Amino acid sequence: MPNGTRKQLSAGDSLFLYLEREASPMTVAGVMEFEGTLRLPACLDFVASKLPLIPRYTEKVVFPSLNSGYPYWEHDPKFDIRNHVHEVVLREGTEQEFKVAVSDILSIMLDRDRPLWDITLFRGMKGRTGVLARVHHCLTDGIAGVSLMKVLMDSSPTAEPLPRSKKAASQSEEKRDAGARLLQQLVTTYLGAIQSMLQVQKEVLDGAEILMHAGRSTLEQMLSVAPEIAMPAERLPFNRLCRGPQKFPWCSLPMKPLLAMKESCDATLNDVVLALMTSAVRKYAELHNVGVDERLLRVIIPVNIRGNGDVNELGNRISFAPVNLPMGIADPRALIAEVKARTEQIKAQHLAEYVGMAGMLITSLPIPVQAVALPYVGMLPISLSNMICTNVPGPQSPLYFMGHKMLTWYPHVPIGGEMGINTAVLTYNGNMYFGFTADMHAAPDAELFEKLVPESFEEFCRALKLKTVGSGTRERKARAPRAPRAKQPKSTPEPGKVMAATASD
């Protein structure tokens, strides 16, 4: 049983541990590039100096005997910063080699015998250093992950590191016989079960209150969309069981035209992102000879439920909202308008709240049942969604790590079940960065999205009579429309250089 120095994981955070399997590591990550060369010894000291601000990162997860309670955090008496900050030297230093090396690490689960995070430096790239930062999803969601990276980084290149604190005293609990520990864990489980039941009851009552205060038109809309949402999603070519390993393509777009699209269409930035992804998925489906005229793309949108807006709060404070987006609309303005209408309908019907209530029902199951059964849930042949698309607003001014300016920041979100591709989007310093987490068996040609998203972006700019921006430094007029592509599968192109309330207005 956790004593005064231990904190039990919440039901939601524990869920990500139970859902994890080797083919689907449950890690949130960021891939970054920095100016200049970062050295491993200096990085070890610098990260160690920041750990007093995030003490949870020196704690490991402990599972009670027989899964008699939720896991809890315990200080790692063997904590060594060298187990968490690593270095890889690239032979050729190309972006493609960098992507392959990143993908190899993202395919591996974090070691559960240690605190669930690590940082890897990638040296050998001309004039810059790559960094991969991984954190287990039980520790953070995308919104909190951005805040934690801001703890490690500075807003000025001249910021000085914190002094290293004295080594923390051991926080391991006193030795007890196995029977006493098991009894205490059972008591904790019993109390936790009561708390879960009360929380479920609260969620149900809150849902009933929402229904009581909803107008007749809202209820009618909810009933009309319910059958559509309840049905399994129609599979797309990448909706296959994730078997691992993973690959992680990425691309970026300039923010200025995206903000202009938002204003021109009286929409949110997230509406524009969802429309771009719908357009890119439509192109991907056409390349695989899949008809799109009557097909809906079901996207799961993570929604931030931090009531006090504190993004520094650790753990997962998110729910999920499903939205069905029509793939048959080619006109960008009409597509953005339809996406806006559907996301507003989802918000008005409080679907995220009801999904949260369903999640509470799952976590009210006995903990041993969750621990044993949930790893197999993601292997069921049911496609509840085609993909997840999370859009996290990041800082719009440069950040620095050990005095080195961060140039790019590509976000990574886990995949699982039959969602062979998930997309994470993050805005930083005037650009929008897309990360496409993909299973190599479900989506062997996921690199296509590095080309398809920019193609859709340029089509949107032409249709809305906006200018695109090359490399974020100079404007150029949009190119003339290209001839329609044939609907035959193409070979994977060479990759270009081109993590919650998900909408940033």
PALOLO-898061 format. One record per residue (C-alpha): residue number from 1; chain; x negated, y negated, z negated. Coordinates in steps of 0.05 Angstrom, whole numbers, padded with zeros to 5 digits. Each point is the difference from the previous one (the first is absolute). Layout:
<atoms>
<atom NUM,A,<X,Y,Z>>
...
</atoms>
This chain:
<atoms>
<atom 1,A,<00000,00000,00000>>
<atom 2,A,<-00027,-00069,00017>>
<atom 3,A,<-00025,-00037,-00061>>
<atom 4,A,<-00009,-00074,-00008>>
<atom 5,A,<-00055,-00002,00052>>
<atom 6,A,<00038,00038,00053>>
<atom 7,A,<00057,-00022,00045>>
<atom 8,A,<00047,00048,00034>>
<atom 9,A,<00012,-00009,00074>>
<atom 10,A,<00069,-00021,00020>>
<atom 11,A,<00046,00049,00037>>
<atom 12,A,<-00010,-00039,00064>>
<atom 13,A,<-00076,00000,-00005>>
<atom 14,A,<-00001,00074,-00018>>
<atom 15,A,<00041,00014,00062>>
<atom 16,A,<-00059,-00018,00045>>
<atom 17,A,<-00044,00050,-00036>>
<atom 18,A,<00052,00055,00007>>
<atom 19,A,<00013,-00014,00074>>
<atom 20,A,<-00074,00002,00018>>
<atom 21,A,<-00030,00058,00037>>
<atom 22,A,<-00066,00010,00036>>
<atom 23,A,<00030,-00017,00069>>
<atom 24,A,<00030,-00064,-00027>>
<atom 25,A,<-00043,-00038,-00050>>
<atom 26,A,<00042,-00052,-00037>>
<atom 27,A,<-00050,-00057,00004>>
<atom 28,A,<00009,-00074,00015>>
<atom 29,A,<-00061,-00029,00033>>
<atom 30,A,<-00030,-00060,00035>>
<atom 31,A,<-00053,00000,00054>>
<atom 32,A,<-00040,-00065,00002>>
<atom 33,A,<-00059,-00030,00036>>
<atom 34,A,<-00046,-00051,-00032>>
<atom 35,A,<-00053,-00047,00028>>
<atom 36,A,<-00071,00022,-00011>>
<atom 37,A,<-00028,00061,-00036>>
<atom 38,A,<00027,00025,-00067>>
<atom 39,A,<-00050,00040,-00041>>
<atom 40,A,<00022,00060,-00042>>
<atom 41,A,<-00039,-00016,-00064>>
<atom 42,A,<00026,-00072,-00003>>
<atom 43,A,<00071,00025,00016>>
<atom 44,A,<-00003,00050,-00057>>
<atom 45,A,<-00018,-00054,-00050>>
<atom 46,A,<00051,-00049,00028>>
<atom 47,A,<00059,00048,-00002>>
<atom 48,A,<-00020,00022,-00070>>
<atom 49,A,<00002,-00073,-00022>>
<atom 50,A,<00072,-00006,00023>>
<atom 51,A,<00027,00063,-00034>>
<atom 52,A,<00016,-00035,-00067>>
<atom 53,A,<00054,-00037,00039>>
<atom 54,A,<00031,00066,00022>>
<atom 55,A,<-00014,00051,-00056>>
<atom 56,A,<00049,00050,00030>>
<atom 57,A,<-00053,00014,00052>>
<atom 58,A,<-00044,00033,-00053>>
<atom 59,A,<00057,00048,-00020>>
<atom 60,A,<00018,00067,00031>>
<atom 61,A,<00066,00037,00005>>
<atom 62,A,<00012,00057,-00049>>
<atom 63,A,<00054,00052,00012>>
<atom 64,A,<00033,00029,-00063>>
<atom 65,A,<00000,00076,-00010>>
<atom 66,A,<00054,00035,00041>>
<atom 67,A,<00021,-00068,00028>>
<atom 68,A,<00037,-00010,-00065>>
<atom 69,A,<00000,-00075,00010>>
<atom 70,A,<-00019,-00054,00050>>
<atom 71,A,<-00075,-00009,00011>>
<atom 72,A,<-00035,-00055,-00040>>
<atom 73,A,<-00060,-00045,00006>>
<atom 74,A,<-00061,00017,-00042>>
<atom 75,A,<-00068,-00034,-00004>>
<atom 76,A,<-00051,00039,00040>>
<atom 77,A,<-00058,00013,-00048>>
<atom 78,A,<-00043,00020,00059>>
<atom 79,A,<00016,-00061,00042>>
<atom 80,A,<-00058,-00018,00046>>
<atom 81,A,<00006,-00056,00051>>
<atom 82,A,<-00044,00040,00047>>
<atom 83,A,<00057,00050,00009>>
<atom 84,A,<00045,-00055,00027>>
<atom 85,A,<-00044,-00044,00044>>
<atom 86,A,<-00034,00035,00058>>
<atom 87,A,<-00037,-00016,00064>>
<atom 88,A,<00003,00027,00072>>
<atom 89,A,<-00052,-00020,00052>>
<atom 90,A,<00028,00001,00070>>
<atom 91,A,<-00047,00026,00055>>
<atom 92,A,<00024,-00044,00057>>
<atom 93,A,<00039,-00053,-00038>>
<atom 94,A,<00058,-00002,00050>>
<atom 95,A,<00072,-00015,-00020>>
<atom 96,A,<00021,00068,00026>>
<atom 97,A,<-00052,00034,-00045>>
<atom 98,A,<00024,-00043,-00058>>
<atom 99,A,<00072,00022,00012>>
<atom 100,A,<-00018,00074,00003>>
<atom 101,A,<-00040,-00005,-00065>>
<atom 102,A,<00058,-00037,-00035>>
<atom 103,A,<00050,00052,00025>>
<atom 104,A,<-00042,00057,-00028>>
<atom 105,A,<00000,-00030,-00069>>
<atom 106,A,<00074,-00018,00002>>
<atom 107,A,<00015,00074,00015>>
<atom 108,A,<-00029,00022,-00068>>
<atom 109,A,<00037,-00003,-00066>>
<atom 110,A,<-00030,-00040,-00057>>
<atom 111,A,<-00032,00041,-00056>>
<atom 112,A,<00053,00007,-00055>>
<atom 113,A,<-00054,00014,-00052>>
<atom 114,A,<-00022,-00073,00006>>
<atom 115,A,<00034,-00068,00003>>
<atom 116,A,<00040,00000,00066>>
<atom 117,A,<-00037,-00052,00042>>
<atom 118,A,<-00063,-00009,00040>>
<atom 119,A,<-00036,-00050,00045>>
<atom 120,A,<-00044,00020,00059>>
<atom 121,A,<-00049,-00047,00036>>
<atom 122,A,<-00014,00012,00074>>
<atom 123,A,<-00067,-00028,00022>>
<atom 124,A,<-00030,00000,00069>>
<atom 125,A,<00048,-00047,00035>>
<atom 126,A,<-00032,-00061,00032>>
<atom 127,A,<00006,-00061,-00044>>
<atom 128,A,<00054,00029,-00046>>
<atom 129,A,<00017,00053,-00051>>
<atom 130,A,<00062,00043,-00002>>
<atom 131,A,<00036,00016,-00066>>
<atom 132,A,<00053,00052,-00014>>
<atom 133,A,<00036,-00008,-00067>>
<atom 134,A,<00047,00057,-00021>>
<atom 135,A,<00048,00002,-00059>>
<atom 136,A,<00049,00056,-00017>>
<atom 137,A,<00073,-00020,00011>>
<atom 138,A,<00016,00019,-00072>>
<atom 139,A,<-00043,-00059,-00021>>
<atom 140,A,<00025,-00054,00047>>
<atom 141,A,<00046,-00019,00057>>
<atom 142,A,<-00017,-00045,00058>>
<atom 143,A,<00019,-00065,-00034>>
<atom 144,A,<-00040,00015,-00063>>
<atom 145,A,<-00057,00027,00043>>
<atom 146,A,<-00009,-00068,00033>>
<atom 147,A,<-00004,-00033,-00069>>
<atom 148,A,<-00051,00051,-00024>>
<atom 149,A,<-00045,-00014,00060>>
<atom 150,A,<00004,-00073,-00018>>
<atom 151,A,<-00028,00018,-00068>>
<atom 152,A,<-00061,00032,00033>>
<atom 153,A,<-00008,-00058,00048>>
<atom 154,A,<-00009,-00075,-00007>>
<atom 155,A,<00027,-00061,00035>>
<atom 156,A,<-00070,-00030,00005>>
<atom 157,A,<-00065,00028,00026>>
<atom 158,A,<-00037,-00030,-00060>>
<atom 159,A,<00042,00033,-00055>>
<atom 160,A,<-00042,00035,-00051>>
<atom 161,A,<00015,00071,-00025>>
<atom 162,A,<00025,00012,-00070>>
<atom 163,A,<-00050,00025,-00051>>
<atom 164,A,<00002,00075,-00011>>
<atom 165,A,<00038,00017,-00063>>
<atom 166,A,<-00025,00048,-00052>>
<atom 167,A,<00018,00073,00010>>
<atom 168,A,<00068,00015,-00026>>
<atom 169,A,<00005,00046,-00059>>
<atom 170,A,<00027,00070,00013>>
<atom 171,A,<00075,00001,-00001>>
<atom 172,A,<00010,00075,00001>>
<atom 173,A,<00052,00025,-00049>>
<atom 174,A,<-00017,00038,-00062>>
<atom 175,A,<-00006,00075,00008>>
<atom 176,A,<00064,00037,-00016>>
<atom 177,A,<00018,00072,00007>>
<atom 178,A,<00035,00019,00065>>
<atom 179,A,<00067,00014,-00036>>
<atom 180,A,<00002,-00069,-00031>>
<atom 181,A,<-00016,-00034,00066>>
<atom 182,A,<00053,00040,00037>>
<atom 183,A,<00052,-00017,-00053>>
<atom 184,A,<-00015,-00073,00006>>
<atom 185,A,<00004,00003,00076>>
<atom 186,A,<00068,00034,-00004>>
<atom 187,A,<00024,-00055,-00047>>
<atom 188,A,<-00025,-00053,00049>>
<atom 189,A,<00034,00036,00057>>
<atom 190,A,<00066,00004,-00038>>
<atom 191,A,<-00002,-00074,-00016>>
<atom 192,A,<-00020,-00015,00072>>
<atom 193,A,<00058,00041,00026>>
<atom 194,A,<00048,-00040,-00043>>
<atom 195,A,<-00030,-00065,00025>>
<atom 196,A,<00006,00024,00072>>
<atom 197,A,<00073,00018,-00010>>
<atom 198,A,<00014,-00069,-00029>>
<atom 199,A,<-00037,-00032,00059>>
<atom 200,A,<00041,00041,00050>>
<atom 201,A,<00063,-00020,-00036>>
<atom 202,A,<-00021,-00073,00004>>
<atom 203,A,<-00015,00007,00074>>
<atom 204,A,<00068,00031,00013>>
<atom 205,A,<00036,-00055,-00040>>
<atom 206,A,<-00040,-00054,00037>>
<atom 207,A,<00020,00032,00066>>
<atom 208,A,<00073,00003,-00021>>
<atom 209,A,<-00003,-00074,-00020>>
<atom 210,A,<-00028,-00018,00068>>
<atom 211,A,<00057,00037,00033>>
<atom 212,A,<00051,-00033,-00044>>
<atom 213,A,<-00025,-00069,00017>>
<atom 214,A,<-00009,00015,00074>>
<atom 215,A,<00052,-00028,00047>>
<atom 216,A,<00044,00044,00042>>
<atom 217,A,<-00039,-00017,00063>>
<atom 218,A,<-00065,00021,-00033>>
<atom 219,A,<00029,00066,-00022>>
<atom 220,A,<00028,00013,00070>>
<atom 221,A,<-00069,-00015,00030>>
<atom 222,A,<-00033,00047,-00050>>
<atom 223,A,<00049,00056,00016>>
<atom 224,A,<-00010,-00011,00074>>
<atom 225,A,<-00076,00006,-00003>>
<atom 226,A,<-00002,00055,-00053>>
<atom 227,A,<00010,00059,00049>>
<atom 228,A,<-00055,-00029,00045>>
<atom 229,A,<-00050,-00006,-00058>>
<atom 230,A,<00019,00067,-00031>>
<atom 231,A,<-00014,00040,00064>>
<atom 232,A,<-00071,00025,00011>>
<atom 233,A,<-00041,-00045,00046>>
<atom 234,A,<-00006,00022,00072>>
<atom 235,A,<-00071,00025,00008>>
<atom 236,A,<-00051,-00038,00041>>
<atom 237,A,<-00063,00033,00028>>
<atom 238,A,<-00040,-00015,-00063>>
<atom 239,A,<00053,00027,-00048>>
<atom 240,A,<-00035,00065,-00015>>
<atom 241,A,<-00024,00031,-00065>>
<atom 242,A,<-00064,-00033,-00024>>
<atom 243,A,<-00055,00053,-00005>>
<atom 244,A,<-00061,-00045,-00002>>
<atom 245,A,<-00052,-00026,00012>>
<atom 246,A,<00017,-00073,00011>>
<atom 247,A,<-00021,-00054,00048>>
<atom 248,A,<00006,-00075,-00012>>
<atom 249,A,<00004,-00045,00061>>
<atom 250,A,<00010,-00075,-00009>>
<atom 251,A,<00010,-00066,00036>>
<atom 252,A,<00013,-00073,-00017>>
<atom 253,A,<00041,-00059,00025>>
<atom 254,A,<-00006,-00076,-00011>>
<atom 255,A,<00050,-00028,-00049>>
<atom 256,A,<00016,-00066,00035>>
<atom 257,A,<00042,00029,00057>>
<atom 258,A,<00033,00049,-00049>>
<atom 259,A,<00023,-00058,-00044>>
<atom 260,A,<00024,-00035,00063>>
<atom 261,A,<00041,00061,00018>>
<atom 262,A,<00031,00000,-00070>>
<atom 263,A,<00020,-00073,00007>>
<atom 264,A,<00024,00006,00072>>
<atom 265,A,<00046,00059,-00018>>
<atom 266,A,<00021,-00026,-00069>>
<atom 267,A,<-00024,00066,-00029>>
<atom 268,A,<-00049,00023,-00054>>
<atom 269,A,<-00071,00020,00015>>
<atom 270,A,<00019,00071,-00020>>
<atom 271,A,<00056,00000,00053>>
<atom 272,A,<-00053,-00018,00052>>
<atom 273,A,<-00046,00055,-00024>>
<atom 274,A,<00056,00052,00002>>
<atom 275,A,<00019,-00023,00070>>
<atom 276,A,<-00072,00006,00024>>
<atom 277,A,<-00006,00070,-00030>>
<atom 278,A,<00067,00021,00032>>
<atom 279,A,<-00025,-00024,00067>>
<atom 280,A,<-00067,00037,-00008>>
<atom 281,A,<00035,00064,-00021>>
<atom 282,A,<00046,-00006,00060>>
<atom 283,A,<-00061,-00004,00046>>
<atom 284,A,<-00031,00060,-00036>>
<atom 285,A,<00063,00041,00009>>
<atom 286,A,<00004,-00018,00074>>
<atom 287,A,<-00072,00023,00010>>
<atom 288,A,<00023,00067,-00028>>
<atom 289,A,<00061,00003,00046>>
<atom 290,A,<00049,-00011,-00057>>
<atom 291,A,<00063,-00039,00017>>
<atom 292,A,<00012,-00062,-00042>>
<atom 293,A,<00065,-00031,00025>>
<atom 294,A,<00045,00029,-00054>>
<atom 295,A,<-00053,00016,-00052>>
<atom 296,A,<-00009,-00033,-00068>>
<atom 297,A,<-00067,-00008,-00035>>
<atom 298,A,<00010,00011,-00075>>
<atom 299,A,<-00051,-00039,-00040>>
<atom 300,A,<-00009,00002,-00075>>
<atom 301,A,<-00017,-00068,-00028>>
<atom 302,A,<-00031,-00004,-00070>>
<atom 303,A,<00033,-00054,-00042>>
<atom 304,A,<-00033,-00035,-00059>>
<atom 305,A,<00042,00006,-00064>>
<atom 306,A,<-00046,-00038,-00047>>
<atom 307,A,<00052,-00040,-00036>>
<atom 308,A,<-00049,-00051,-00027>>
<atom 309,A,<-00039,-00004,00065>>
<atom 310,A,<-00065,00020,-00035>>
<atom 311,A,<-00042,00031,00055>>
<atom 312,A,<-00055,00014,-00051>>
<atom 313,A,<00044,00054,-00032>>
<atom 314,A,<-00032,00068,00010>>
<atom 315,A,<00040,00060,00023>>
<atom 316,A,<00055,00006,00051>>
<atom 317,A,<00057,-00050,-00003>>
<atom 318,A,<00032,00015,00067>>
<atom 319,A,<00063,00029,00030>>
<atom 320,A,<00014,00017,00072>>
<atom 321,A,<00052,-00022,00051>>
<atom 322,A,<00015,00039,00064>>
<atom 323,A,<00017,-00040,00062>>
<atom 324,A,<00019,00027,00068>>
<atom 325,A,<-00028,-00041,00058>>
<atom 326,A,<00023,00008,00073>>
<atom 327,A,<-00056,00021,00046>>
<atom 328,A,<00038,-00015,00064>>
<atom 329,A,<-00005,-00077,-00005>>
<atom 330,A,<-00057,-00024,00043>>
<atom 331,A,<00013,-00075,-00004>>
<atom 332,A,<-00043,-00027,-00058>>
<atom 333,A,<00048,-00055,-00022>>
<atom 334,A,<00059,00048,00000>>
<atom 335,A,<-00040,00052,-00037>>
<atom 336,A,<-00022,-00048,-00055>>
<atom 337,A,<00072,-00023,-00007>>
<atom 338,A,<00024,00071,-00008>>
<atom 339,A,<-00055,00017,-00050>>
<atom 340,A,<00019,-00062,-00040>>
<atom 341,A,<00073,00019,-00001>>
<atom 342,A,<-00015,00071,-00023>>
<atom 343,A,<-00049,-00019,-00054>>
<atom 344,A,<00049,-00053,-00027>>
<atom 345,A,<00054,00053,-00001>>
<atom 346,A,<-00046,00047,-00039>>
<atom 347,A,<-00014,-00056,-00051>>
<atom 348,A,<00074,-00017,-00007>>
<atom 349,A,<00018,00072,-00012>>
<atom 350,A,<-00053,00008,-00055>>
<atom 351,A,<-00026,00064,00031>>
<atom 352,A,<-00067,-00007,-00035>>
<atom 353,A,<00036,00002,-00067>>
<atom 354,A,<00037,00063,00019>>
<atom 355,A,<-00064,00033,00025>>
<atom 356,A,<-00032,-00018,-00067>>
<atom 357,A,<00059,00032,-00036>>
<atom 358,A,<-00010,00064,00041>>
<atom 359,A,<-00073,-00001,-00019>>
<atom 360,A,<00019,-00004,-00074>>
<atom 361,A,<00044,00061,00009>>
<atom 362,A,<-00060,00038,00027>>
<atom 363,A,<-00045,-00021,-00057>>
<atom 364,A,<00054,00022,-00050>>
<atom 365,A,<-00015,00072,00019>>
<atom 366,A,<-00041,00040,-00051>>
<atom 367,A,<-00073,-00019,00007>>
<atom 368,A,<-00025,00071,00012>>
<atom 369,A,<00050,00005,00058>>
<atom 370,A,<-00026,-00065,00030>>
<atom 371,A,<-00072,00022,-00006>>
<atom 372,A,<00012,00068,00034>>
<atom 373,A,<00053,-00018,00052>>
<atom 374,A,<-00018,-00070,00025>>
<atom 375,A,<-00064,00020,00038>>
<atom 376,A,<00044,00044,00044>>
<atom 377,A,<00053,-00053,00013>>
<atom 378,A,<-00043,-00034,00052>>
<atom 379,A,<-00006,00066,00037>>
<atom 380,A,<00074,00008,00012>>
<atom 381,A,<00022,-00005,00074>>
<atom 382,A,<00042,-00063,-00013>>
<atom 383,A,<-00016,-00068,00030>>
<atom 384,A,<00033,-00051,-00045>>
<atom 385,A,<-00039,-00055,00035>>
<atom 386,A,<-00043,-00010,00061>>
<atom 387,A,<-00052,-00043,-00034>>
<atom 388,A,<-00016,-00047,-00057>>
<atom 389,A,<-00018,-00072,00016>>
<atom 390,A,<-00025,-00042,-00058>>
<atom 391,A,<-00016,-00073,00008>>
<atom 392,A,<-00042,-00031,-00056>>
<atom 393,A,<-00015,-00075,-00002>>
<atom 394,A,<-00074,-00012,-00016>>
<atom 395,A,<-00040,-00063,-00014>>
<atom 396,A,<-00006,-00051,00057>>
<atom 397,A,<-00068,-00026,-00021>>
<atom 398,A,<-00066,00038,00005>>
<atom 399,A,<-00021,00048,-00056>>
<atom 400,A,<-00072,00018,-00017>>
<atom 401,A,<-00032,00062,-00028>>
<atom 402,A,<-00068,-00012,-00032>>
<atom 403,A,<-00004,-00065,00040>>
<atom 404,A,<00016,00034,00066>>
<atom 405,A,<00061,-00024,00038>>
<atom 406,A,<00054,00051,00016>>
<atom 407,A,<00013,-00001,00075>>
<atom 408,A,<00054,00053,00008>>
<atom 409,A,<00048,00039,-00046>>
<atom 410,A,<00038,00060,00028>>
<atom 411,A,<00050,00032,-00048>>
<atom 412,A,<00012,00075,-00007>>
<atom 413,A,<00064,00034,-00024>>
<atom 414,A,<00008,00075,-00013>>
<atom 415,A,<00036,00048,00047>>
<atom 416,A,<00038,00064,-00017>>
<atom 417,A,<00056,00047,00018>>
<atom 418,A,<00016,-00009,00074>>
<atom 419,A,<-00019,-00073,00004>>
<atom 420,A,<-00062,00010,00042>>
<atom 421,A,<-00013,-00075,00007>>
<atom 422,A,<00012,-00054,-00052>>
<atom 423,A,<-00017,-00073,00009>>
<atom 424,A,<-00026,-00051,-00050>>
<atom 425,A,<-00005,-00074,00016>>
<atom 426,A,<-00038,-00053,-00039>>
<atom 427,A,<-00009,-00074,00013>>
<atom 428,A,<-00067,-00031,-00017>>
<atom 429,A,<-00035,-00066,00018>>
<atom 430,A,<00040,-00015,00064>>
<atom 431,A,<00007,00070,00027>>
<atom 432,A,<00047,00059,-00007>>
<atom 433,A,<-00035,00068,-00007>>
<atom 434,A,<00034,00065,00019>>
<atom 435,A,<-00023,00068,-00027>>
<atom 436,A,<00030,00063,00030>>
<atom 437,A,<-00008,00061,-00045>>
<atom 438,A,<00008,00062,00044>>
<atom 439,A,<-00004,00075,-00005>>
<atom 440,A,<-00046,00029,00053>>
<atom 441,A,<00047,00057,00017>>
<atom 442,A,<00065,-00040,-00002>>
<atom 443,A,<-00028,-00060,00038>>
<atom 444,A,<-00065,00018,00035>>
<atom 445,A,<00006,-00063,00043>>
<atom 446,A,<00016,-00049,-00055>>
<atom 447,A,<-00054,-00047,00027>>
<atom 448,A,<00052,-00020,00052>>
<atom 449,A,<00030,-00047,-00051>>
<atom 450,A,<-00064,-00041,00001>>
<atom 451,A,<00020,-00018,00071>>
<atom 452,A,<00076,00003,-00004>>
<atom 453,A,<00009,-00050,-00057>>
<atom 454,A,<-00042,-00054,00034>>
<atom 455,A,<00037,00014,00065>>
<atom 456,A,<00067,-00011,-00034>>
<atom 457,A,<-00027,-00062,-00034>>
<atom 458,A,<-00019,-00030,00068>>
<atom 459,A,<00068,00018,00028>>
<atom 460,A,<00033,-00036,-00058>>
<atom 461,A,<-00044,-00061,00011>>
<atom 462,A,<00018,-00003,00074>>
<atom 463,A,<00074,00009,-00013>>
<atom 464,A,<00001,-00054,-00054>>
<atom 465,A,<-00047,-00045,00041>>
<atom 466,A,<-00054,00000,-00054>>
<atom 467,A,<-00075,-00001,00007>>
<atom 468,A,<-00043,00058,-00024>>
<atom 469,A,<-00066,-00010,-00035>>
<atom 470,A,<-00063,00036,00020>>
<atom 471,A,<-00043,00023,-00059>>
<atom 472,A,<00034,-00051,-00045>>
<atom 473,A,<-00045,-00056,00025>>
<atom 474,A,<00028,-00026,00066>>
<atom 475,A,<00067,-00002,00034>>
<atom 476,A,<00014,00028,00069>>
<atom 477,A,<00062,00002,00042>>
<atom 478,A,<00040,00065,00000>>
<atom 479,A,<-00016,00045,00058>>
<atom 480,A,<00049,00017,00054>>
<atom 481,A,<00045,00060,-00012>>
<atom 482,A,<-00031,00066,00017>>
<atom 483,A,<00031,00050,00047>>
<atom 484,A,<00043,00053,-00035>>
<atom 485,A,<-00040,00061,-00023>>
<atom 486,A,<00015,00070,00023>>
<atom 487,A,<00033,00044,-00053>>
<atom 488,A,<-00054,00053,00002>>
<atom 489,A,<-00044,00013,-00061>>
<atom 490,A,<-00066,-00036,00005>>
<atom 491,A,<-00067,00016,-00029>>
<atom 492,A,<-00019,-00034,-00065>>
<atom 493,A,<-00031,-00068,00014>>
<atom 494,A,<-00066,-00023,-00029>>
<atom 495,A,<00015,-00035,-00066>>
<atom 496,A,<-00003,-00076,00006>>
<atom 497,A,<-00028,-00050,-00049>>
<atom 498,A,<00060,-00026,00001>>
<atom 499,A,<00177,00070,-00344>>
<atom 500,A,<00142,-00041,-00076>>
<atom 501,A,<00041,-00053,00030>>
<atom 502,A,<-00026,00011,00068>>
<atom 503,A,<00024,-00064,00033>>
<atom 504,A,<-00040,-00063,-00004>>
<atom 505,A,<00043,-00056,00024>>
</atoms>
